[in-house]
Amino acid sequence: MDDGPQLLRRLISADIRGYLLKVAEALSISQIAIRSAITQATVECHLSTVLAGLCR
């Protein structure tokens, strides 16, 4: 199991940082998808993965 610092490093190395920054800007899923040139479903999947990891 990852502790906080290890999990954070993994997320950053997986380029999830961009998602987290967009969420921190209070962008909607739709806005994140448009800015990232991906589908809303992909954004939802990635964010669900990140949030599940943070809640461990």
C-alpha positions in Angstrom: 0.0 0.0 0.0 1.3 3.5 -0.8 1.6 6.1 1.8 0.8 9.7 1.0 4.2 10.9 -0.4 4.7 7.7 -2.5 1.2 8.0 -3.9 1.7 11.7 -4.7 4.9 10.9 -6.6 3.2 8.1 -8.6 0.3 10.4 -9.5 2.7 13.2 -10.6 4.9 10.8 -12.6 1.7 9.5 -14.3 1.0 13.0 -15.5 -2.1 13.2 -13.3 -0.9 16.5 -12.0 -2.6 18.2 -15.0 -6.0 16.8 -14.0 -5.5 17.8 -10.4 -4.6 21.4 -11.3 -7.6 21.7 -13.5 -9.8 20.3 -10.7 -8.2 22.9 -8.4 -9.2 25.6 -10.8 -12.8 24.4 -10.3 -13.2 23.3 -13.9 -16.1 21.0 -14.8 -15.5 17.6 -16.3 -16.6 18.9 -19.6 -14.1 21.8 -19.4 -11.3 19.5 -18.4 -12.1 17.2 -21.4 -12.1 20.1 -23.8 -8.9 21.5 -22.6 -7.2 18.1 -22.5 -8.6 17.0 -25.9 -10.1 13.8 -24.5 -13.6 12.6 -23.8 -15.5 13.3 -20.6 -15.6 9.6 -19.9 -11.8 9.5 -19.9 -11.7 12.4 -17.5 -14.2 10.7 -15.2 -12.2 7.5 -15.3 -8.9 9.2 -14.5 -10.4 11.3 -11.7 -12.1 8.3 -10.2 -8.8 6.4 -10.2 -7.0 9.3 -8.5 -9.7 9.9 -5.9 -9.9 6.2 -5.1 -6.1 6.2 -4.5 -6.3 9.2 -2.2 -9.1 7.7 -0.1 -7.1 4.6 0.8 
